[in-house]
């Protein structure tokens, strides 16, 4: 599953940790990060979502909720804007 760092940031008011810290945290708490690479000014995570977690993590929203739990970050209480590059 390809996940955009910039798109994830849209779910939080606070600045997310660096892509390196996010990748490390995801590996130690939830999933395998197969690749992290840059596309323009964005960082893309290629995350291997396990079948037993597909129902809640096969989306940016699901990964944002996972990061919220890992880093104790509050998710915005509002309607979310669609990410446009």
N, C-alpha and C positions, 0 to 999 in steps of 0.2 A: 504494500500500500504506500503510495507516494503522498507525503505530507509536507506542506509548505510552512516554513517558520513564520513568514510574514502573515499568512492566513491564520495561523494559531494565535499570533499576537492580537488579532482582531477580537478574540474572546476575553482578553484580559486588559484591565486598566494599567496594572503594574507592568514594567518591562520584564519580559521573560529572561531567564538566564541565557547564557551563550549557547549556540547550537551544540558545542562540544559537551557542555554540562547536561543539556537535555538528552543528547544521545547516550551519554554514560548512565544517566538516571533511568532511562527507559530500559537499557540493557540489564541493569541491576534490579529493577523492580517489576518489569512486565514482559517485554518482548525483545526479540533480536533485531538490532538495527543492521541491515545488510549493507547499506551504503549511505553516505552523507556527501552531497555535492552542491556546488553553487550554480545557480542559473541567474545571470544578471546580478541584481542586488538581493536575491533571495537565497535561502539555503533549503534544500530538499532532503527529507529523510525518507529512505526506503525501508519501511518497517515490516517485518514478517509477523503478521497477526495470526495467532494460533486459532484453530477452529473453535475451541471452546470459548473464545473471547470475541468472535466475529459479531455477535449480536449487539455488543456495546462499544466496540472499538474500530469498526470499519468505516470511520468517517473522521473528519477534522474535529467535529464536536466531541466524539468519543475520546480521541487522543487529548483534546483540551481538558476534558473531565479527569482523565488519568493524570495529566501534568498538574492539574489543580490539587489532586490528592498527594502526589509525590512532593511537590514544592510548597504546599500549603498556600496556594494563591487563590484569591477570590475571583470567580467568573463573573463577568458583567451581568447586571440585572436589566437587560434591555433587549430590544430587537436587534439582531445582528445584520450588519451590512454585507452584501455580497462582495467578496474580494475581486477587485478588477486590477490587473497588472498595469 
